[in-house]
Amino acid sequence: MENVTIWHNPRCSKSRNAVALLEEKGVQAEVVKYLDTPPSREDLVGVLKMLGLSARELMRTKEEIYKELKLKDESDEDKLIDAMVANPRLIERPIVIKDGKAAIGRPIENIIEILD
């Protein structure tokens, strides 16, 4: 049986589309509403490694909290990760994780690639 997890925000259309895609493909995924249950620092670091991205590349830079925290000028990777752990709204969504691989569902084709 596949081990698939999705970091999901039900208020986001892209995230809802990703859940629908998984259901369409018959994939039973663990749905983590990451705004309610934020990822640990360890989980976030692991996903960054799977994605091959820096913390900033995973951030939603247009969120108001990004501006409030003045993260634009922050260059310390650990501080950016800590900001996402403390403020999960900063994390790009949705993220699907399967067998040590991860994909951001923007565009949704990224998810299809790790499912096949």
N, C-alpha and C positions, 0 to 999 in steps of 0.2 A: 504494500500500500504506500502511496506517495505521502511524503511529509511536506505539506505546503502551508505556509503562513502568509497572511496578508495584513499589513498595517493599514487600517481602514478608517476613514472619516466618513460616516454616513451622510454628512451634509455636503460632501464634495461629489459633483457629478462624475468626475474621472474615477474616483474611488468606487462609486456605485457601479459604473460601467465595468470596472475590473472584477468586482464580485460577480456580476452577471456573466462575464466571460468565463470565469472559473466554473460557475454553475453550468453554463452551456456546454463546457468541455467535460463535465462530469467529475470535476476535481473537488474533492471534499477538503476544503482548506480551514485551518484554524483562523478565525477572524478576530484580530486584535484591534479593538477600538483604542488606538494609541493616544487619543486625547484623554480618555478615561483611565487608561492603564499605560502610562508612558514607558517607553523602553528604558532599561537600565543603561548606564554608561557603557558597560561591557557589551550589551546587545547592539547599541548604536555603533560602537567602534567595529564590531564584527560585521555589521551591515555595510559600513563604509569600506571595509576591506573587500567584501564580496563585490561591491559595486565598482571598486577601483576609483573612488572619488575622494576629494578632500571634504572636510566638514562644510566649507562654504558652498561647494557645488551641490550639496544636499539641502541647503537652506532655502526657504521661501523668503527671498530678500524684499518682497513687496509687502510683507506683513507689517502692521503698525509696530508690533513689539520689536521687530528688527531695528526700526528707526529709534524707538524709545531707548533701547539698550546700546545704541551707537555702535552696532556691530560692523558697519561698513568699514571702519578704520581698524578693526581688530584683526591682528595677523596671527595671534597665538591659537593654533589648532585646538589645544586642550580647552581654551576658554570658549571657543565656538561650539565644541562638543558639549561642554557644560551648559551653555546657553540653550541648546536643543533639548537636553535632558530636563532642564528646569522649565522650559517653555516648548512643549512638543508641537505647538502650532507652527513652529519654525521649520519642522521637518517636511520636506517635499512628500507628496503622496500621490497615489498609493504605492506601497512597496510590497512586492511579492518575493517570498524567499522559498527556495526549493533546492534541496540536496546541495547545500553549500554555495548556491548561486543566488543572486538577488537582482531584481529589476525594478526600476521606477516605471509606473504605468503611464508615462507621458513620453511618447505616444503608447497606446495600448499594445502595439505590436511588440514592444520590448518584453511584455509578459509572455506573449505567445512563444517567443524565442526560448525562454528558459523552461517552458512547459514541454516542448517537443524533445 
